[in-house]
Amino acid sequence: MLETWKLNSTMRTDFCPICGSESHAILQLHFNQKMRLPEEVVIRHCASDNFLFVASGDQASYDEYYKALANDSYHAEIAAGDLHSPIATRQRDHVLNLLGEFFTQPKTVLDFGCGEAWLLLELASKFPTSTFLGSDPSPGVRIGSDRAIALGLSNLSISSEKPSCGPYDLLIVSHVLEHLIDFDVLGFWNSLLSETGFLYVEVPDAVRYPTHERLEFLYYFDRIHVNHFTPQSLARLLTLHGFEYLRHAEYEFPYRDGRDYPALGMLFRKGSSSPPISSPSIKDSATLYISKEQQRAHVLSQQLRTFGGVLVWGAGDNFYRSIENHGPLAVLRNMVVLDKRPQAIMIGSQKRTTELPANAIQRYPWPVVITVSEGRNTIGQQVRDIDPSRQIFFL
């Protein structure tokens, strides 16, 4: 996942960060305060690049946020205590399919923004004669290092330091680019590769958002995923930074909500040109996705309105997405927000104070809506421990 090093304070604007052309807003979101991340987010569309992006935020603030965050936890949830992640195993197979006979000879591989290095654990286990390096400034590298030691992988090292100049035969950048405000780092990636080196980039497959529904309302649009790529837009971006497009593949991996997550993997090499490629309209995909989400939210909202009120556990980004844009919590009459860390929150123009979960569940007979993604099953069990008969909705 993304954890990048401090680059500069480049600010996003309404102009496309790939080509600089004018763009058009398709969705507006509001969030609570979280470090120095933007609280007002507008998703904008660049027709020239077939690309969606967040038009706010600066790279330095995002660097600060990711440096403080270990965000590979969904791998661990799916792995269920195993040292191998089924997500990473599937990802490894798709990377190798794109690379063909690449590993028939020993290679030197860098994973830039490796997080807890789940993918590298799979590759290093399969190719013991190749050398693998994972680089990431987040706390997750310590977890990855411990797993590498436990597996006895002497050909894998993981560091929180900025990677050296290589050269590397393969650079992996997996689920990083969708988080980058500033694309200048792509020139650095080019410099890390040997003259015959390859670049593998993986991002969420934005064209397939409508066919891969998540539990959370408008899950794919937030202030963390600031770029939404098609193969067309990703190839254009990489070509501008000295990479030649070779081929790409779509696949799915299992996610924490029990459903498949759409991924796009693209292979490049150092080069000065790429054949033009076209992709389905990302604006059409986004419009369809938003419409389907609002239809789904309407059904849940109608169900929740049959109760005298609801208790909502969690005042994070999922909650804020759900109270606007015709979300499932947007028109509820009585709503009490639960959080173990009491805080003041703004719901529209109203300022409210969250209540402790145990106290509120004992006070109100209403169902509990859980808006927390990570560890939602544990929270559900906590609700049942307080009141075994309480009705629970996951959002």
N, C-alpha and C positions, 0 to 999 in steps of 0.2 A: 504494500500500500504506500501511499505518498508520505514520505517524510523527506523534505528537501532542506538544503542548507540555505542560510541567509544569502539572498542575491542582491536585491535592492528594494526600494519602496514603490515599484511600478504600480500605478493605480489603474483599475479598469474604468472604462468609459462606455458610452453607448455605441461606440464604433467597434466593428469586428476586430478582435485581436489577431486574426490571421491576415486579413487583407486590408483592414482599415476602412472598409466601406460602411455606409449607414446601415442601421439595423432597425427592426421593429419589435416592440414588446409583445409578448404573448401571455405572460403570467406575472403577477406580482405577489410576493410573499412577505410576511413580517415575522420576526423572531424576537426572543428576549435577548438580554445581554449575555454574551459569552466571550470572555477575553476581549479581543479587539476585532472580532469578526463583524461583518456588516449585519445590521439588524433589519434593514429594508433591502430586499432582493428582487430584482427584475430579471426574468428570463427573456432574452432577446434572440431574434432570428436573423441570421445573415443568409439571404437568398443566394448570393454569389458563391458562397462556400458550402451551402447546405449544412448549416452548423447552428447550434444553439449555445448560448453562453450566459453567464451571470455578469451583469454590467456594474458591479461594485466590488469593493475590497482591494487590498493591496498585498503584495507578496510577502512583505516583512511580517505583517500580522498573521498571515497563514503559516509562515515558517515558525513563528512563536507558538502557535496553536499545536502544530504537528509535532514539534519537538517535545512537547509536554505530554503527548498522547501515545499510548500503546494501543493500536487500533486493528490488530489482526485477530481479535477475540473470536470472531465468527468461525475461523478455522478450528480453534480449540473446542468450540461448542459442538461442531460437527464431528471432530475427531474423537470426542468423548473419552479423553484420557490417553488415547493412543499417541505414539510419536509420529504417526503418519496421518496426514489429512486427506480425506477422499476428494476434497476440492483440489488440493495440490496434485494429487495423483492424476486426476482428469486433465488438469491444466498441463502437466508434464507431457502427457500423451499427445495433446494437441500441438504443443510446441515442437515436439520431436517429429510429428507428421509434417509440419511446415518446413522444418530444417532438413528433412531427408537424410542423407548419409553424412551429415556434418560431423557426428561424433565417432566416425570410423577411425579417426586419429585423435590423439590427446589434444585438448583445447584449453584455453584460458577464458573463463566466463565471469562476468561481473553482473550482479543484480543490483541495480541502482534503485534505492527505496525499497529494500527487501522486507521491511517490517520484521516479523519473527522468522523469516527465511524458510517458510514451509516449502516453497517450490524448490529452493536450493537443496533442501534435505533430500528431496526425491531425486533430483538430478545427480547430486554427489554420490548417492547410494548406488545409482545405476551405472555411473561412469567413473570408477575409482581411479583411472589413469589421467583424468582431466582435473584441472584445478579450478575451484570455485571460490568467489569472494562475494560476500554480501555487505552492502554499505547502507547505513540508515542512522540518522541521529536520534531516533526515538528510543524510549525505554525498552521497546520490544526486542532489540538486538540481544540483550542479556538472556532473554528467554530462548531465543534461537540458538545462541551459543551453548547454552546448557543442553539443549536437545541434540546438537551436533556432537557434543562430548559423549552424551549417553549412547548415541548410535556408533561411536568410534570412528567418526568421519575425519580422518587426518587431512583429506584433500579439500576441506571446507573451512574457511575463516570468515568471521562476521565482525564488522567493526562499526563504530559510531562516527568514525572519522571520514572526512571527505575523501573519496577514492583518488588514488594516484593516477598518473597519466597512462598507465598501461604499457604497451597496447594490449587490447583484449580482442579475442576472436569473436566473441559474442557478448553483446550488451542486452540485458533483459530489463525492461521498464514495464512492470506489471501493475496496473491500477494506480498509476501516478499521474498521467497526463490529464485525467479528468479533474484533478485537484489543483492544477497549476494556473496561477494568475499570469505569471510572466513566462514567456516561451524562450527567453534568451538562453536558458540552460541547455537547449537542444544543440547549440553550437559546441558546448562543452562535451556533450555526449558524442558528437562526431569526432572530437579530438581524442577521445578515449579508445576509439576503435583502430585496429590495424587497417591497412589499405584494402584488405580483402575481408574485413570484418562485417558481421551481420548485426542488425538491431531488431529485436522482437519487442513489439509494443502490444499491450493488452489493455482494453478499456471496456466499460459497459457498452452493450450494443443498443444505442439509443433508438434505432429504427424499430426494435422489437419490444419497446416498453409496453405497447398495448396488449401484447400477447403473453406478457409475463407479470401478471398482477401480484402485488405484494399485500400483506395485511395492512400496512400503513397507508393512509390516504396521501396521494401524490408523492409517494416515497421517493421517486427518482429526481424530483426537483427540490433542491434545498440550497443552503449556502456553502456546503462542503463540496458537492459536485458542481464545479463552476464551468465545466465544458462538457458538451454532449455531442459526440462525434458520430458521423457516418464514415464508411470507408473512404468516400470521396473527400470529405473535409480533412480526415487524418492524413491521407496521402498527400494532399495539397500542403498541409502544414509541414510535414517532414521533408517534402521536396524543397521547400523554401530554405531548409537548413542543411542541405547537402546530402540527403538520403534518396535512394532510388527504390521505389516500390517494386516488390516482387510478387507477392501473393497474400491472400488473407483467408481466414476461415471463421465461421460462426460456430459457437457451441454453447452449452449450458453447464453450469456446475450447481451442486446442491447448496442451498442456503439455509440460514438458521430458522426460517419460517416454514421449512418443510417443502418449499417449492423451488423450482429451478431458476437460476439467475442468468440472464442473457449476456454473453461475453463475445467480444470481437478481438481476435488476434491477428496482427499484421506483421509481415516480415519485410524488412528493408535491408539494403546494404549501402555502403558508401557509393555515391554516384551523383552525377550532375543533372540527371533528368529522369522523369518517370512517365510512363504512358498515362494519359488521362483516363480516369475511371469515373463512372457515374453511380449514384445510389438512389434508392427511393427517397422521396421528400421527407425530411425530418420534421418539417412543419406539419405536414399531414399526419405523421405518426404522433407528434406531440398533441395535436388537436384531438385526435381520436382517443389518445390516452387520457387526456383531461376530461373529455366527455364521458368516457366509460367510468372513470373514477367518481365523477359527480353523480352518475346514475347509481353506482354502488353505494355511495354515501347517502343518497336519498332514502334508499331502502332501510339502511341501518338507523338513520335519523328518525324515520317514521316509527320504527320499533322502539327506540329509546324514548320517544315522546309519549308513549303509553304509560310511562312511569311518572311519579310525582317529581322526580329529579334523578340525577345521576352523580356518582362519585367518580372523579377522573384521577387515576393514579399516574402522576408524572406531569411535570410542567416544562418539558423540553421541546425540541424542535417538532416532534411528531404532534404534540398537543397544539402548537401554534399553527401548523399546517391545517389542522382539523377544525379550527374555529373561523376560517374564512374560505373564500372561493367555493361556497356551497358545500363545505365539508360536513362530516357527520355530527359535529358538535356546534355547528354555526347557529342554530336556531333553538337550542334547548332553553327551557324556561328557568329551571333551577339546576345549578351545577356547582359542586364543591370540588376544588382541586386538592389532591393529596400529594404531599411530598415529605419525605423524612427530614429534609432540610427546609424548615419554614422560611418562606420568602414572599415578597410582594410581587405580584405579576399584573400585567396590564392585559385586559380582555377588551379590545376596542378602546373606548375612553374610560373604562371602569378599572379602578385599581382594587385588587383583591389580595388577601393573604391566604396562603395555602395552610391546610390543616394536617396534623399528624395522622397517618393512615389508621392506626388502631383506634384513636379517639373518634374519628369521623365515622368509621364503619360501625362502631358501637352506638353512635348517636343517630345515624340516619339509616333507614331500611332500604335504601335505593341500591340498584345494581352498581357494580364497579366496572368502569371502563379502563383498561390498562393500555396506556399509550407508550410505554417503555419498550424498546426493541430488544436491547441486550438483557438477558436474564428474565424475560417475561414469564417463563414457566415458574421460576422461583418466586416471583411476586404473586403469581396466581395461587401458589401454595400458601403464601403468607396470608392472603385474603381468606382462604379456606380454613386456616388455623384459627383465625379470629372468628369466623362465622361459616361453618361447613355448608350452610344452605344458601349462601349469598350467590346471586347470579353474577357471572363474570363475562365481559366482552373484551376481546383483544382487538386493538386498533393499531 
